[in-house]
Amino acid sequence: MGESKTLPKYFCRNCENPLALGEDLISKKFVGASGPAFMFSHAMNVVVGPKIEKKLLTGSYVVADVMCSKCGEKLGWKYVETFSLKQRYKEGMFVIEMLKLTKKY
């Protein structure tokens, strides 16, 4: 019997709150404040903070911090708006730092 793709696969390292499904993982090639980060198309059990304009490695964006809804740990950010057509695919995506995640199979 194969693994169900609908079960949460990524969890908050601090409190083990489910955060994302394996099928929502878009990229492992992002960098956050604490190092490597993953991009997800969807995240669950998170609180999205206020929008702020921020200069990141690939340009200027409107982003919002993303925190765990259970323990309040800052996990990463959500891309709200981009000012570059090349980066438009990031809008609505979540970036969660690898050090804030635990993975369960």
CORSUL-V479994 format. One record per helix or strand of 3 or more residues. SS is the DSSP state (hx for helix, st for strand). FROM is the first residue (numbers start at 1). LEN is the number of residues. If there is no record, write none. Layout:
ss: (SS | SS)
from: (FROM | FROM)
len: (LEN | LEN)
This chain:
ss: (st | st | hx | st | st | st | st | st | hx | st | hx | st)
from: (8 | 18 | 22 | 25 | 35 | 46 | 59 | 74 | 85 | 94 | 98 | 101)
len: (5 | 4 | 3 | 8 | 6 | 11 | 10 | 9 | 6 | 4 | 3 | 3)
